[in-house]
């Protein structure tokens, strides 16, 4: 069975995530123990008790989500032999860890520094994000350009999640103005996102400059299997490209739909999403010709996937 693996990023967190797998699987518990030792606080306790407001803060959300995503994948054990992987935004660190490109400790350190840098950048400028539904990228770019030209501030397209689902990011007033313009241009809905900053926008430029030094100093290897970058929707083939894209991802667009298509081009029999919430699986299921997609978020999901993979191996 040719298996692809996808990992969600920020927004997938939920209070209680990771608790049952840490109790049920030693390898999953090991991820949380390593995270506690490295970060200096109990990530699993934060996941278990929250509060939700703290778990939503990017400086805590990113390390917590990384630990949960990886714990879920580790819990499956040797039955999991993926041939391709991709992650949404910083979910890509999980893909690179699974493929042996980054050590668990290296990736978690980078994710932690990324979250801290983005938190500090968000404090410098009041940013916002909103999902625009039912408008083409070309039309939305026109709307955004008009908002910028009108003096509303900085705003840009940030996440291309699926056809007709694009996230814009930038100064709060500019996002509001662009959202109004999008509705006037024929968008079905504009949904403000509950985030603490303007991720994947120029407002993260200070974070990008701060974070770059950590990426450049990190040990990165070529992945053992195909990892598709969400920055350019291309498979990684050299280490410098990995480092460059990890830095770019703070301010650049997330080209998730293109990334999904590139992943499916690997000829997969099954795609598995490891994350506390099924964020990416529903979008992938809507792609014509997509193979079966399984969302694994807890111990029951891990056992179901194990049984699926074991049955396929002996059939």
SVG drawing of the C-alpha trace seen along z (x, -y; Angstrom):
<svg xmlns="http://www.w3.org/2000/svg" viewBox="-23 -56 48 68">
<polyline fill="none" stroke="black" stroke-width="0.4" points="0.0,0.0 1.4,-3.4 0.6,-5.7 0.9,-9.5 0.9,-11.5 -0.3,-15.0 0.0,-17.2 -2.1,-20.3 -0.7,-23.4 -2.0,-26.1 -5.8,-26.1 -5.9,-22.3 -5.2,-22.5 -7.9,-21.6 -7.8,-21.2 -7.4,-17.5 -5.4,-16.6 -2.7,-14.0 -3.8,-12.8 -5.1,-9.3 -2.3,-8.4 0.3,-9.4 -1.4,-7.0 -1.8,-4.2 1.5,-4.3 5.0,-4.5 6.4,-6.1 3.8,-8.8 4.6,-9.4 8.2,-9.7 7.4,-12.6 5.8,-14.6 8.6,-13.7 11.2,-14.9 9.2,-18.1 9.0,-18.8 12.7,-18.3 13.6,-20.6 11.1,-23.4 11.1,-23.5 7.4,-23.2 4.9,-20.4 3.4,-20.4 1.1,-17.4 -0.3,-19.2 -1.0,-22.3 -2.7,-20.1 -4.8,-18.4 -5.9,-21.4 -5.3,-24.4 -6.7,-26.9 -7.9,-27.3 -6.8,-30.9 -3.2,-29.9 -3.2,-27.0 -4.3,-29.4 -1.2,-31.6 1.2,-30.9 4.2,-30.6 2.5,-27.6 0.3,-26.4 3.1,-25.5 5.2,-23.4 2.1,-21.7 0.7,-20.9 4.0,-19.6 4.3,-17.3 0.8,-15.9 1.2,-15.4 4.4,-13.5 3.1,-11.5 0.2,-10.3 2.5,-9.2 5.0,-7.6 2.2,-5.7 1.5,-3.8 5.0,-2.4 6.8,-0.5 3.6,0.4 3.7,-3.2 5.9,-3.3 4.9,-6.4 6.2,-7.2 5.2,-10.9 4.3,-13.6 3.3,-17.3 2.4,-19.6 0.3,-22.8 2.4,-25.8 4.6,-24.7 3.0,-21.2 5.8,-20.7 8.3,-20.3 6.4,-17.1 6.8,-15.8 10.5,-16.6 10.9,-14.8 9.0,-11.7 11.2,-11.6 14.4,-11.8 15.3,-15.3 15.1,-16.8 15.7,-15.2 12.7,-15.4 14.6,-17.7 15.9,-19.9 12.4,-20.4 10.8,-21.1 13.5,-23.7 12.9,-25.4 9.1,-25.3 9.4,-26.8 11.7,-29.6 9.3,-30.1 6.4,-30.5 8.2,-32.9 9.4,-35.0 5.9,-35.2 4.5,-36.1 6.9,-39.0 6.2,-40.2 2.5,-40.1 2.9,-42.4 4.5,-45.0 1.6,-45.3 -2.1,-44.6 -2.8,-42.0 -5.7,-39.9 -6.7,-37.1 -9.9,-36.2 -11.1,-33.3 -12.7,-34.4 -15.1,-31.9 -16.3,-31.7 -13.9,-34.1 -11.1,-33.3 -7.5,-34.0 -7.3,-36.5 -10.3,-38.4 -9.3,-38.4 -5.8,-39.7 -7.5,-42.6 -9.6,-43.3 -6.5,-43.2 -4.6,-45.5 -7.5,-48.0 -7.5,-47.9 -3.8,-48.6 -4.0,-51.3 -6.8,-52.9 -4.6,-53.3 -6.2,-50.7 -2.8,-49.2 -0.9,-46.0 -2.8,-42.9 -2.1,-39.9 -3.3,-36.5 -1.9,-34.0 -3.4,-30.5 -4.7,-28.8 -6.4,-26.0 -8.8,-24.8 -10.6,-26.3 -12.8,-29.0 -11.2,-29.0 -8.4,-31.6 -7.2,-33.3 -6.1,-36.9 -3.7,-38.3 -2.3,-41.7 -3.1,-44.9 -6.5,-44.5 -8.0,-47.5 -6.7,-46.4 -8.1,-42.8 -11.5,-44.4 -11.5,-46.6 -10.4,-43.8 -13.1,-41.6 -15.8,-44.2 -14.4,-44.5 -14.5,-40.8 -18.2,-40.7 -18.9,-43.5 -16.9,-41.5 -19.1,-38.4 -17.6,-36.4 -20.1,-34.0 -18.7,-34.7 -15.8,-36.4 -15.0,-34.7 -12.6,-36.5 -10.2,-34.0 -9.6,-33.7 -5.8,-34.3 -3.4,-36.5 -1.5,-37.8 -1.2,-38.2 0.6,-34.9 2.1,-34.4 2.2,-38.2 4.7,-41.0 3.9,-41.7 5.9,-38.7 9.1,-40.1 10.7,-40.9 10.0,-37.3 11.5,-36.0 14.7,-37.9 14.9,-36.7 14.1,-33.1 16.5,-32.7 19.6,-32.4 18.1,-29.4 17.3,-27.6 20.7,-28.3 22.4,-26.8 20.2,-23.7 21.3,-20.2 19.1,-19.3 19.4,-16.1 17.8,-15.1 14.4,-13.3 14.2,-9.5 11.0,-9.8 9.2,-12.5 8.3,-15.7 6.3,-18.4 7.0,-22.0 3.9,-24.0 5.8,-27.2 6.3,-26.2 4.4,-22.9 7.6,-21.1 9.3,-18.0 12.5,-18.8 15.7,-17.6 18.4,-19.7 19.1,-20.8 19.4,-24.5 15.9,-24.6 14.6,-23.1 16.2,-25.8 15.2,-28.6 11.6,-27.5 11.4,-27.1 12.4,-30.7 10.2,-31.9 7.1,-30.2 6.7,-32.9 5.8,-35.5 5.0,-33.6 1.7,-32.1 0.8,-28.6 0.0,-26.9 -1.8,-24.0 -4.1,-23.0 -1.2,-22.8 0.8,-20.9 -2.1,-18.4 -2.2,-17.8 1.6,-17.2 1.2,-14.8 -1.6,-12.8 0.6,-12.6 2.7,-10.1 0.0,-7.5 -1.2,-6.9 -3.6,-4.2 -4.3,-6.0 -3.7,-9.4 -3.5,-9.8 -3.8,-13.1 -2.2,-13.0 -3.6,-15.9 -5.9,-16.7 -8.6,-17.9 -9.5,-16.8 -8.5,-20.0 -6.9,-18.9 -8.6,-15.5 -12.0,-17.1 -10.3,-19.3 -8.3,-16.4 -11.5,-14.2 -13.1,-16.8 -10.3,-16.5 -11.4,-14.5 -9.7,-11.1 -8.3,-11.3 -7.7,-7.9 -9.3,-7.1 -8.4,-9.6 -8.2,-8.7 -7.9,-11.3 -6.1,-10.0 -6.6,-12.1 -6.7,-9.7 -5.9,-6.2 -8.8,-4.7 -7.7,-6.2 -4.2,-4.9 -5.5,-1.4 -7.8,-1.6 -4.8,-2.7 -2.6,0.0 -5.2,2.6 -5.6,1.2 -1.9,1.2 -1.4,4.7 -4.3,6.1 -2.9,4.5 0.6,5.9 -0.6,9.5 -3.2,9.4"/>
</svg>
